[in-house]
Amino acid sequence: MKKVATFEELVEEANQLNLYKKLVAQLNKDLLFANINLEFDEEVLPSSLKLILHETVYKLIQEKFNDYLNLLYIVDVSEEKIKQLDGSDAIQLSEQVTFLILKREWQKVWFKNKL
């Protein structure tokens, strides 16, 4: 697995390995476990996936912080990585957290595919 530094690299690698739909399915599964009322169609465009997830994370940070923390726990985003982020701008923070969520979901899908 290549280390991905951007959302575009993540999507490119997922598409190259024909695992984008599995990435969406894994995200849907963890959103369901976290009781977040959001489900993506497996054909969702990457840009839409990113935008809608970003909006959702932003709303969770602003309005339902406990649900936000629960989502991070369910997805298994590293607490260290969250602490490294600058929380002074909620929009920027939610964008960075969205990428961390997608990156962690991608790791899960990639590892399952390699087994």
KOLGU-4560 file (N, C-alpha, C; in nm, 3 decimals, padded with zeros to 5 digits):
<recs>
<n_xx: 00.084 n_yy: -00.118 n_zz: 00.000 ca_xx: 00.000 ca_yy: 00.000 ca_zz: 00.000 c_xx: 00.088 c_yy: 00.124 c_zz: 00.000 mol: A seq: 1 type: MET>
<n_xx: 00.065 n_yy: 00.209 n_zz: -00.098 ca_xx: 00.137 ca_yy: 00.335 ca_zz: -00.104 c_xx: 00.085 c_yy: 00.428 c_zz: 00.004 mol: A seq: 2 type: LYS>
<n_xx: 00.174 n_yy: 00.511 n_zz: 00.057 ca_xx: 00.130 ca_yy: 00.612 ca_zz: 00.152 c_xx: 00.062 c_yy: 00.723 c_zz: 00.073 mol: A seq: 3 type: LYS>
<n_xx: -00.064 n_yy: 00.747 n_zz: 00.103 ca_xx: -00.138 ca_yy: 00.849 ca_zz: 00.031 c_xx: -00.137 c_yy: 00.979 c_zz: 00.110 mol: A seq: 4 type: VAL>
<n_xx: -00.108 n_yy: 01.089 n_zz: 00.040 ca_xx: -00.098 ca_yy: 01.219 ca_zz: 00.105 c_xx: -00.218 c_yy: 01.308 c_zz: 00.075 mol: A seq: 5 type: ALA>
<n_xx: -00.295 n_yy: 01.271 n_zz: -00.026 ca_xx: -00.411 ca_yy: 01.353 ca_zz: -00.062 c_xx: -00.531 c_yy: 01.263 c_zz: -00.091 mol: A seq: 6 type: THR>
<n_xx: -00.646 n_yy: 01.325 n_zz: -00.089 ca_xx: -00.769 ca_yy: 01.253 ca_zz: -00.122 c_xx: -00.762 c_yy: 01.200 c_zz: -00.265 mol: A seq: 7 type: PHE>
<n_xx: -00.708 n_yy: 01.280 n_zz: -00.355 ca_xx: -00.698 ca_yy: 01.240 ca_zz: -00.495 c_xx: -00.611 c_yy: 01.115 c_zz: -00.511 mol: A seq: 8 type: GLU>
<n_xx: -00.500 n_yy: 01.108 n_zz: -00.439 ca_xx: -00.413 ca_yy: 00.990 ca_zz: -00.444 c_xx: -00.485 c_yy: 00.867 c_zz: -00.390 mol: A seq: 9 type: GLU>
<n_xx: -00.561 n_yy: 00.886 n_zz: -00.284 ca_xx: -00.636 ca_yy: 00.775 ca_zz: -00.224 c_xx: -00.736 c_yy: 00.719 c_zz: -00.324 mol: A seq: 10 type: LEU>
<n_xx: -00.812 n_yy: 00.807 n_zz: -00.388 ca_xx: -00.913 ca_yy: 00.764 ca_zz: -00.485 c_xx: -00.846 c_yy: 00.698 c_zz: -00.606 mol: A seq: 11 type: VAL>
<n_xx: -00.735 n_yy: 00.756 n_zz: -00.649 ca_xx: -00.663 ca_yy: 00.699 ca_zz: -00.764 c_xx: -00.617 c_yy: 00.557 c_zz: -00.734 mol: A seq: 12 type: GLU>
<n_xx: -00.559 n_yy: 00.536 n_zz: -00.617 ca_xx: -00.513 ca_yy: 00.402 ca_zz: -00.581 c_xx: -00.631 c_yy: 00.305 c_zz: -00.566 mol: A seq: 13 type: GLU>
<n_xx: -00.739 n_yy: 00.352 n_zz: -00.504 ca_xx: -00.859 ca_yy: 00.267 ca_zz: -00.488 c_xx: -00.915 c_yy: 00.226 c_zz: -00.624 mol: A seq: 14 type: ALA>
<n_xx: -00.918 n_yy: 00.320 n_zz: -00.717 ca_xx: -00.968 ca_yy: 00.290 ca_zz: -00.852 c_xx: -00.875 c_yy: 00.195 c_zz: -00.926 mol: A seq: 15 type: ASN>
<n_xx: -00.744 n_yy: 00.214 n_zz: -00.913 ca_xx: -00.648 ca_yy: 00.127 ca_zz: -00.980 c_xx: -00.663 c_yy: -00.017 c_zz: -00.934 mol: A seq: 16 type: GLN>
<n_xx: -00.695 n_yy: -00.035 n_zz: -00.808 ca_xx: -00.709 ca_yy: -00.170 ca_zz: -00.751 c_xx: -00.854 c_yy: -00.218 c_zz: -00.755 mol: A seq: 17 type: LEU>
<n_xx: -00.940 n_yy: -00.141 n_zz: -00.820 ca_xx: -01.084 ca_yy: -00.174 ca_zz: -00.829 c_xx: -01.147 c_yy: -00.195 c_zz: -00.691 mol: A seq: 18 type: ASN>
<n_xx: -01.109 n_yy: -00.108 n_zz: -00.596 ca_xx: -01.160 ca_yy: -00.121 ca_zz: -00.460 c_xx: -01.240 c_yy: 00.000 c_zz: -00.413 mol: A seq: 19 type: LEU>
<n_xx: -01.271 n_yy: 00.092 n_zz: -00.505 ca_xx: -01.344 ca_yy: 00.212 ca_zz: -00.464 c_xx: -01.481 c_yy: 00.177 c_zz: -00.405 mol: A seq: 20 type: TYR>
<n_xx: -01.554 n_yy: 00.085 n_zz: -00.468 ca_xx: -01.686 ca_yy: 00.047 ca_zz: -00.418 c_xx: -01.675 c_yy: -00.017 c_zz: -00.280 mol: A seq: 21 type: LYS>
<n_xx: -01.568 n_yy: -00.092 n_zz: -00.257 ca_xx: -01.547 ca_yy: -00.153 ca_zz: -00.125 c_xx: -01.515 c_yy: -00.045 c_zz: -00.020 mol: A seq: 22 type: LYS>
<n_xx: -01.444 n_yy: 00.059 n_zz: -00.062 ca_xx: -01.416 ca_yy: 00.171 ca_zz: 00.027 c_xx: -01.547 c_yy: 00.237 c_zz: 00.070 mol: A seq: 23 type: LEU>
<n_xx: -01.635 n_yy: 00.261 n_zz: -00.026 ca_xx: -01.766 ca_yy: 00.321 ca_zz: 00.005 c_xx: -01.846 c_yy: 00.229 c_zz: 00.096 mol: A seq: 24 type: VAL>
<n_xx: -01.843 n_yy: 00.099 n_zz: 00.069 ca_xx: -01.916 ca_yy: 00.002 ca_zz: 00.152 c_xx: -01.863 c_yy: 00.000 c_zz: 00.295 mol: A seq: 25 type: ALA>
<n_xx: -01.731 n_yy: 00.007 n_zz: 00.311 ca_xx: -01.671 ca_yy: 00.008 ca_zz: 00.445 c_xx: -01.711 c_yy: 00.135 c_zz: 00.520 mol: A seq: 26 type: GLN>
<n_xx: -01.709 n_yy: 00.247 n_zz: 00.450 ca_xx: -01.749 ca_yy: 00.373 ca_zz: 00.512 c_xx: -01.895 c_yy: 00.366 c_zz: 00.556 mol: A seq: 27 type: LEU>
<n_xx: -01.981 n_yy: 00.314 n_zz: 00.468 ca_xx: -02.123 ca_yy: 00.300 ca_zz: 00.503 c_xx: -02.141 c_yy: 00.211 c_zz: 00.626 mol: A seq: 28 type: ASN>
<n_xx: -02.066 n_yy: 00.103 n_zz: 00.632 ca_xx: -02.075 ca_yy: 00.010 ca_zz: 00.744 c_xx: -02.040 c_yy: 00.079 c_zz: 00.875 mol: A seq: 29 type: LYS>
<n_xx: -01.930 n_yy: 00.155 n_zz: 00.875 ca_xx: -01.888 ca_yy: 00.222 ca_zz: 00.998 c_xx: -01.980 c_yy: 00.339 c_zz: 01.034 mol: A seq: 30 type: ASP>
<n_xx: -02.035 n_yy: 00.407 n_zz: 00.934 ca_xx: -02.133 ca_yy: 00.513 ca_zz: 00.962 c_xx: -02.256 c_yy: 00.454 c_zz: 01.030 mol: A seq: 31 type: LEU>
<n_xx: -02.299 n_yy: 00.338 n_zz: 00.981 ca_xx: -02.414 ca_yy: 00.270 ca_zz: 01.040 c_xx: -02.384 c_yy: 00.230 c_zz: 01.185 mol: A seq: 32 type: LEU>
<n_xx: -02.268 n_yy: 00.170 n_zz: 01.210 ca_xx: -02.229 ca_yy: 00.131 ca_zz: 01.346 c_xx: -02.223 c_yy: 00.251 c_zz: 01.440 mol: A seq: 33 type: PHE>
<n_xx: -02.185 n_yy: 00.367 n_zz: 01.386 ca_xx: -02.173 ca_yy: 00.488 ca_zz: 01.467 c_xx: -02.307 c_yy: 00.563 c_zz: 01.480 mol: A seq: 34 type: ALA>
<n_xx: -02.412 n_yy: 00.504 n_zz: 01.424 ca_xx: -02.545 ca_yy: 00.566 ca_zz: 01.427 c_xx: -02.549 c_yy: 00.703 c_zz: 01.361 mol: A seq: 35 type: ASN>
<n_xx: -02.472 n_yy: 00.719 n_zz: 01.254 ca_xx: -02.474 ca_yy: 00.842 ca_zz: 01.175 c_xx: -02.571 c_yy: 00.818 c_zz: 01.059 mol: A seq: 36 type: ILE>
<n_xx: -02.668 n_yy: 00.904 n_zz: 01.045 ca_xx: -02.771 ca_yy: 00.887 ca_zz: 00.944 c_xx: -02.719 c_yy: 00.934 c_zz: 00.808 mol: A seq: 37 type: ASN>
<n_xx: -02.635 n_yy: 00.852 n_zz: 00.748 ca_xx: -02.576 ca_yy: 00.885 ca_zz: 00.619 c_xx: -02.536 c_yy: 00.754 c_zz: 00.551 mol: A seq: 38 type: LEU>
<n_xx: -02.578 n_yy: 00.740 n_zz: 00.427 ca_xx: -02.538 ca_yy: 00.623 ca_zz: 00.350 c_xx: -02.510 c_yy: 00.667 c_zz: 00.207 mol: A seq: 39 type: GLU>
<n_xx: -02.397 n_yy: 00.625 n_zz: 00.156 ca_xx: -02.356 ca_yy: 00.660 ca_zz: 00.019 c_xx: -02.393 c_yy: 00.548 c_zz: -00.077 mol: A seq: 40 type: PHE>
<n_xx: -02.437 n_yy: 00.585 n_zz: -00.194 ca_xx: -02.455 ca_yy: 00.489 ca_zz: -00.303 c_xx: -02.316 c_yy: 00.443 c_zz: -00.346 mol: A seq: 41 type: ASP>
<n_xx: -02.301 n_yy: 00.317 n_zz: -00.382 ca_xx: -02.168 ca_yy: 00.268 ca_zz: -00.420 c_xx: -02.114 c_yy: 00.335 c_zz: -00.547 mol: A seq: 42 type: GLU>
<n_xx: -02.201 n_yy: 00.400 n_zz: -00.623 ca_xx: -02.160 ca_yy: 00.469 ca_zz: -00.745 c_xx: -02.132 c_yy: 00.617 c_zz: -00.722 mol: A seq: 43 type: GLU>
<n_xx: -02.130 n_yy: 00.661 n_zz: -00.596 ca_xx: -02.110 ca_yy: 00.802 ca_zz: -00.565 c_xx: -01.976 c_yy: 00.851 c_zz: -00.623 mol: A seq: 44 type: VAL>
<n_xx: -01.980 n_yy: 00.971 n_zz: -00.678 ca_xx: -01.857 ca_yy: 01.030 ca_zz: -00.730 c_xx: -01.765 c_yy: 01.063 c_zz: -00.613 mol: A seq: 45 type: LEU>
<n_xx: -01.634 n_yy: 01.044 n_zz: -00.630 ca_xx: -01.541 ca_yy: 01.076 ca_zz: -00.521 c_xx: -01.557 c_yy: 01.220 c_zz: -00.468 mol: A seq: 46 type: PRO>
<n_xx: -01.578 n_yy: 01.314 n_zz: -00.559 ca_xx: -01.593 ca_yy: 01.454 ca_zz: -00.515 c_xx: -01.717 c_yy: 01.471 c_zz: -00.426 mol: A seq: 47 type: SER>
<n_xx: -01.825 n_yy: 01.402 n_zz: -00.461 ca_xx: -01.947 ca_yy: 01.409 ca_zz: -00.379 c_xx: -01.927 c_yy: 01.339 c_zz: -00.245 mol: A seq: 48 type: SER>
<n_xx: -01.860 n_yy: 01.226 n_zz: -00.248 ca_xx: -01.830 ca_yy: 01.153 ca_zz: -00.125 c_xx: -01.755 c_yy: 01.243 c_zz: -00.028 mol: A seq: 49 type: LEU>
<n_xx: -01.652 n_yy: 01.306 n_zz: -00.077 ca_xx: -01.569 ca_yy: 01.393 ca_zz: 00.007 c_xx: -01.650 c_yy: 01.511 c_zz: 00.060 mol: A seq: 50 type: LYS>
<n_xx: -01.725 n_yy: 01.576 n_zz: -00.027 ca_xx: -01.803 ca_yy: 01.693 ca_zz: 00.013 c_xx: -01.909 c_yy: 01.660 c_zz: 00.117 mol: A seq: 51 type: LEU>
<n_xx: -01.986 n_yy: 01.555 n_zz: 00.093 ca_xx: -02.094 ca_yy: 01.519 ca_zz: 00.185 c_xx: -02.038 c_yy: 01.470 c_zz: 00.319 mol: A seq: 52 type: ILE>
<n_xx: -01.931 n_yy: 01.391 n_zz: 00.315 ca_xx: -01.870 ca_yy: 01.345 ca_zz: 00.439 c_xx: -01.811 c_yy: 01.463 c_zz: 00.516 mol: A seq: 53 type: LEU>
<n_xx: -01.749 n_yy: 01.557 n_zz: 00.445 ca_xx: -01.693 ca_yy: 01.676 ca_zz: 00.509 c_xx: -01.803 c_yy: 01.755 c_zz: 00.579 mol: A seq: 54 type: HIS>
<n_xx: -01.915 n_yy: 01.777 n_zz: 00.510 ca_xx: -02.027 ca_yy: 01.850 ca_zz: 00.570 c_xx: -02.079 c_yy: 01.778 c_zz: 00.693 mol: A seq: 55 type: GLU>
<n_xx: -02.087 n_yy: 01.647 n_zz: 00.685 ca_xx: -02.137 ca_yy: 01.568 ca_zz: 00.798 c_xx: -02.043 c_yy: 01.578 c_zz: 00.918 mol: A seq: 56 type: THR>
<n_xx: -01.914 n_yy: 01.564 n_zz: 00.893 ca_xx: -01.815 ca_yy: 01.575 ca_zz: 01.002 c_xx: -01.821 c_yy: 01.713 c_zz: 01.065 mol: A seq: 57 type: VAL>
<n_xx: -01.834 n_yy: 01.816 n_zz: 00.982 ca_xx: -01.843 ca_yy: 01.954 ca_zz: 01.033 c_xx: -01.965 c_yy: 01.969 c_zz: 01.125 mol: A seq: 58 type: TYR>
<n_xx: -02.080 n_yy: 01.919 n_zz: 01.079 ca_xx: -02.202 ca_yy: 01.929 ca_zz: 01.161 c_xx: -02.188 c_yy: 01.850 c_zz: 01.291 mol: A seq: 59 type: LYS>
<n_xx: -02.124 n_yy: 01.734 n_zz: 01.284 ca_xx: -02.103 ca_yy: 01.655 ca_zz: 01.406 c_xx: -02.015 c_yy: 01.730 c_zz: 01.506 mol: A seq: 60 type: LEU>
<n_xx: -01.910 n_yy: 01.792 n_zz: 01.457 ca_xx: -01.820 ca_yy: 01.869 ca_zz: 01.546 c_xx: -01.897 c_yy: 01.984 c_zz: 01.610 mol: A seq: 61 type: ILE>
<n_xx: -01.979 n_yy: 02.052 n_zz: 01.530 ca_xx: -02.052 ca_yy: 02.169 ca_zz: 01.578 c_xx: -02.171 c_yy: 02.135 c_zz: 01.668 mol: A seq: 62 type: GLN>
<n_xx: -02.245 n_yy: 02.028 n_zz: 01.634 ca_xx: -02.374 ca_yy: 02.005 ca_zz: 01.697 c_xx: -02.383 c_yy: 01.877 c_zz: 01.780 mol: A seq: 63 type: GLU>
<n_xx: -02.305 n_yy: 01.775 n_zz: 01.744 ca_xx: -02.316 ca_yy: 01.645 ca_zz: 01.811 c_xx: -02.176 c_yy: 01.590 c_zz: 01.837 mol: A seq: 64 type: LYS>
<n_xx: -02.105 n_yy: 01.655 n_zz: 01.926 ca_xx: -01.964 ca_yy: 01.622 ca_zz: 01.947 c_xx: -01.944 c_yy: 01.478 c_zz: 01.994 mol: A seq: 65 type: PHE>
<n_xx: -02.034 n_yy: 01.428 n_zz: 02.079 ca_xx: -02.021 ca_yy: 01.290 ca_zz: 02.125 c_xx: -02.035 c_yy: 01.191 c_zz: 02.009 mol: A seq: 66 type: ASN>
<n_xx: -02.126 n_yy: 01.221 n_zz: 01.915 ca_xx: -02.141 ca_yy: 01.136 ca_zz: 01.797 c_xx: -02.016 c_yy: 01.142 c_zz: 01.710 mol: A seq: 67 type: ASP>
<n_xx: -01.956 n_yy: 01.259 n_zz: 01.703 ca_xx: -01.830 ca_yy: 01.277 ca_zz: 01.629 c_xx: -01.721 c_yy: 01.188 c_zz: 01.691 mol: A seq: 68 type: TYR>
<n_xx: -01.708 n_yy: 01.194 n_zz: 01.822 ca_xx: -01.606 ca_yy: 01.113 ca_zz: 01.890 c_xx: -01.634 c_yy: 00.964 c_zz: 01.870 mol: A seq: 69 type: LEU>
<n_xx: -01.760 n_yy: 00.926 n_zz: 01.874 ca_xx: -01.798 ca_yy: 00.787 ca_zz: 01.854 c_xx: -01.760 c_yy: 00.741 c_zz: 01.713 mol: A seq: 70 type: ASN>
<n_xx: -01.784 n_yy: 00.827 n_zz: 01.614 ca_xx: -01.747 ca_yy: 00.794 ca_zz: 01.476 c_xx: -01.596 c_yy: 00.771 c_zz: 01.465 mol: A seq: 71 type: LEU>
<n_xx: -01.519 n_yy: 00.860 n_zz: 01.526 ca_xx: -01.373 ca_yy: 00.843 ca_zz: 01.521 c_xx: -01.331 c_yy: 00.711 c_zz: 01.587 mol: A seq: 72 type: LEU>
<n_xx: -01.399 n_yy: 00.675 n_zz: 01.694 ca_xx: -01.370 ca_yy: 00.550 ca_zz: 01.763 c_xx: -01.405 c_yy: 00.430 c_zz: 01.675 mol: A seq: 73 type: TYR>
<n_xx: -01.524 n_yy: 00.433 n_zz: 01.616 ca_xx: -01.570 ca_yy: 00.321 ca_zz: 01.531 c_xx: -01.478 c_yy: 00.303 c_zz: 01.411 mol: A seq: 74 type: ILE>
<n_xx: -01.442 n_yy: 00.415 n_zz: 01.348 ca_xx: -01.354 ca_yy: 00.408 ca_zz: 01.230 c_xx: -01.212 c_yy: 00.371 c_zz: 01.271 mol: A seq: 75 type: VAL>
<n_xx: -01.176 n_yy: 00.402 n_zz: 01.395 ca_xx: -01.043 ca_yy: 00.375 ca_zz: 01.450 c_xx: -00.940 c_yy: 00.474 c_zz: 01.396 mol: A seq: 76 type: ASP>
<n_xx: -00.976 n_yy: 00.602 n_zz: 01.400 ca_xx: -00.882 ca_yy: 00.708 ca_zz: 01.363 c_xx: -00.791 c_yy: 00.731 c_zz: 01.484 mol: A seq: 77 type: VAL>
<n_xx: -00.663 n_yy: 00.740 n_zz: 01.458 ca_xx: -00.565 ca_yy: 00.756 ca_zz: 01.564 c_xx: -00.587 c_yy: 00.884 c_zz: 01.644 mol: A seq: 78 type: SER>
<n_xx: -00.596 n_yy: 00.869 n_zz: 01.776 ca_xx: -00.612 ca_yy: 00.985 ca_zz: 01.864 c_xx: -00.492 c_yy: 01.080 c_zz: 01.849 mol: A seq: 79 type: GLU>
<n_xx: -00.374 n_yy: 01.023 n_zz: 01.831 ca_xx: -00.253 ca_yy: 01.105 ca_zz: 01.812 c_xx: -00.266 c_yy: 01.196 c_zz: 01.691 mol: A seq: 80 type: GLU>
<n_xx: -00.317 n_yy: 01.140 n_zz: 01.581 ca_xx: -00.331 ca_yy: 01.219 ca_zz: 01.458 c_xx: -00.434 c_yy: 01.330 c_zz: 01.476 mol: A seq: 81 type: LYS>
<n_xx: -00.540 n_yy: 01.302 n_zz: 01.549 ca_xx: -00.641 ca_yy: 01.405 ca_zz: 01.575 c_xx: -00.581 c_yy: 01.517 c_zz: 01.660 mol: A seq: 82 type: ILE>
<n_xx: -00.504 n_yy: 01.480 n_zz: 01.761 ca_xx: -00.443 ca_yy: 01.581 ca_zz: 01.849 c_xx: -00.342 c_yy: 01.669 c_zz: 01.776 mol: A seq: 83 type: LYS>
<n_xx: -00.285 n_yy: 01.619 n_zz: 01.667 ca_xx: -00.188 ca_yy: 01.697 ca_zz: 01.591 c_xx: -00.253 c_yy: 01.806 c_zz: 01.505 mol: A seq: 84 type: GLN>
<n_xx: -00.384 n_yy: 01.796 n_zz: 01.486 ca_xx: -00.453 ca_yy: 01.891 ca_zz: 01.400 c_xx: -00.480 c_yy: 02.022 c_zz: 01.474 mol: A seq: 85 type: LEU>
<n_xx: -00.484 n_yy: 02.131 n_zz: 01.397 ca_xx: -00.515 ca_yy: 02.263 ca_zz: 01.452 c_xx: -00.666 c_yy: 02.278 c_zz: 01.457 mol: A seq: 86 type: ASP>
<n_xx: -00.720 n_yy: 02.291 n_zz: 01.575 ca_xx: -00.865 ca_yy: 02.298 ca_zz: 01.591 c_xx: -00.922 c_yy: 02.438 c_zz: 01.592 mol: A seq: 87 type: GLY>
<n_xx: -00.843 n_yy: 02.538 n_zz: 01.555 ca_xx: -00.890 ca_yy: 02.676 ca_zz: 01.562 c_xx: -00.993 c_yy: 02.709 c_zz: 01.454 mol: A seq: 88 type: SER>
<n_xx: -00.990 n_yy: 02.638 n_zz: 01.342 ca_xx: -01.086 ca_yy: 02.661 ca_zz: 01.233 c_xx: -01.163 c_yy: 02.531 c_zz: 01.211 mol: A seq: 89 type: ASP>
<n_xx: -01.292 n_yy: 02.532 n_zz: 01.248 ca_xx: -01.372 ca_yy: 02.410 ca_zz: 01.243 c_xx: -01.387 c_yy: 02.355 c_zz: 01.102 mol: A seq: 90 type: ALA>
<n_xx: -01.394 n_yy: 02.443 n_zz: 01.003 ca_xx: -01.409 ca_yy: 02.397 ca_zz: 00.864 c_xx: -01.283 c_yy: 02.324 c_zz: 00.820 mol: A seq: 91 type: ILE>
<n_xx: -01.167 n_yy: 02.383 n_zz: 00.848 ca_xx: -01.040 ca_yy: 02.320 ca_zz: 00.811 c_xx: -01.020 c_yy: 02.191 c_zz: 00.891 mol: A seq: 92 type: GLN>
<n_xx: -01.053 n_yy: 02.195 n_zz: 01.018 ca_xx: -01.041 ca_yy: 02.075 ca_zz: 01.103 c_xx: -01.127 c_yy: 01.962 c_zz: 01.048 mol: A seq: 93 type: LEU>
<n_xx: -01.252 n_yy: 01.992 n_zz: 01.014 ca_xx: -01.342 ca_yy: 01.888 ca_zz: 00.965 c_xx: -01.294 c_yy: 01.833 c_zz: 00.831 mol: A seq: 94 type: SER>
<n_xx: -01.231 n_yy: 01.916 n_zz: 00.749 ca_xx: -01.176 ca_yy: 01.868 ca_zz: 00.622 c_xx: -01.060 c_yy: 01.771 c_zz: 00.647 mol: A seq: 95 type: GLU>
<n_xx: -00.973 n_yy: 01.805 n_zz: 00.741 ca_xx: -00.859 ca_yy: 01.718 ca_zz: 00.773 c_xx: -00.907 c_yy: 01.587 c_zz: 00.837 mol: A seq: 96 type: GLN>
<n_xx: -01.007 n_yy: 01.595 n_zz: 00.923 ca_xx: -01.061 ca_yy: 01.476 ca_zz: 00.988 c_xx: -01.128 c_yy: 01.386 c_zz: 00.883 mol: A seq: 97 type: VAL>
<n_xx: -01.198 n_yy: 01.447 n_zz: 00.788 ca_xx: -01.260 ca_yy: 01.371 ca_zz: 00.680 c_xx: -01.156 c_yy: 01.289 c_zz: 00.606 mol: A seq: 98 type: THR>
<n_xx: -01.042 n_yy: 01.351 n_zz: 00.576 ca_xx: -00.935 ca_yy: 01.278 ca_zz: 00.507 c_xx: -00.881 c_yy: 01.165 c_zz: 00.595 mol: A seq: 99 type: PHE>
<n_xx: -00.864 n_yy: 01.191 n_zz: 00.724 ca_xx: -00.815 ca_yy: 01.085 ca_zz: 00.814 c_xx: -00.913 c_yy: 00.968 c_zz: 00.820 mol: A seq: 100 type: LEU>
<n_xx: -01.042 n_yy: 00.998 n_zz: 00.820 ca_xx: -01.144 ca_yy: 00.892 ca_zz: 00.821 c_xx: -01.133 c_yy: 00.810 c_zz: 00.693 mol: A seq: 101 type: ILE>
<n_xx: -01.129 n_yy: 00.878 n_zz: 00.579 ca_xx: -01.122 ca_yy: 00.807 ca_zz: 00.451 c_xx: -00.992 c_yy: 00.728 c_zz: 00.439 mol: A seq: 102 type: LEU>
<n_xx: -00.883 n_yy: 00.783 n_zz: 00.490 ca_xx: -00.754 ca_yy: 00.713 ca_zz: 00.486 c_xx: -00.760 c_yy: 00.585 c_zz: 00.570 mol: A seq: 103 type: LYS>
<n_xx: -00.820 n_yy: 00.594 n_zz: 00.687 ca_xx: -00.830 ca_yy: 00.476 ca_zz: 00.774 c_xx: -00.922 c_yy: 00.371 c_zz: 00.711 mol: A seq: 104 type: ARG>
<n_xx: -01.032 n_yy: 00.416 n_zz: 00.653 ca_xx: -01.122 ca_yy: 00.322 ca_zz: 00.585 c_xx: -01.049 c_yy: 00.255 c_zz: 00.469 mol: A seq: 105 type: GLU>
<n_xx: -00.968 n_yy: 00.331 n_zz: 00.398 ca_xx: -00.892 ca_yy: 00.276 ca_zz: 00.286 c_xx: -00.794 c_yy: 00.169 c_zz: 00.336 mol: A seq: 106 type: TRP>
<n_xx: -00.729 n_yy: 00.195 n_zz: 00.449 ca_xx: -00.637 ca_yy: 00.096 ca_zz: 00.505 c_xx: -00.710 c_yy: -00.035 c_zz: 00.534 mol: A seq: 107 type: GLN>
<n_xx: -00.829 n_yy: -00.025 n_zz: 00.593 ca_xx: -00.906 ca_yy: -00.145 ca_zz: 00.624 c_xx: -00.938 c_yy: -00.224 c_zz: 00.496 mol: A seq: 108 type: LYS>
<n_xx: -00.986 n_yy: -00.153 n_zz: 00.394 ca_xx: -01.023 ca_yy: -00.218 ca_zz: 00.268 c_xx: -00.900 c_yy: -00.280 c_zz: 00.203 mol: A seq: 109 type: VAL>
<n_xx: -00.790 n_yy: -00.208 n_zz: 00.202 ca_xx: -00.667 ca_yy: -00.256 ca_zz: 00.138 c_xx: -00.617 c_yy: -00.384 c_zz: 00.207 mol: A seq: 110 type: TRP>
<n_xx: -00.615 n_yy: -00.382 n_zz: 00.341 ca_xx: -00.567 ca_yy: -00.499 ca_zz: 00.416 c_xx: -00.658 c_yy: -00.619 c_zz: 00.396 mol: A seq: 111 type: PHE>
<n_xx: -00.789 n_yy: -00.598 n_zz: 00.399 ca_xx: -00.883 ca_yy: -00.708 ca_zz: 00.376 c_xx: -00.863 c_yy: -00.769 c_zz: 00.238 mol: A seq: 112 type: LYS>
<n_xx: -00.834 n_yy: -00.685 n_zz: 00.142 ca_xx: -00.814 ca_yy: -00.732 ca_zz: 00.005 c_xx: -00.685 c_yy: -00.813 c_zz: -00.008 mol: A seq: 113 type: ASN>
<n_xx: -00.586 n_yy: -00.783 n_zz: 00.075 ca_xx: -00.457 ca_yy: -00.853 ca_zz: 00.067 c_xx: -00.458 c_yy: -00.987 c_zz: 00.138 mol: A seq: 114 type: LYS>
<n_xx: -00.558 n_yy: -01.011 n_zz: 00.223 ca_xx: -00.564 ca_yy: -01.138 ca_zz: 00.297 c_xx: -00.605 c_yy: -01.253 c_zz: 00.208 mol: A seq: 115 type: LEU>
</recs>
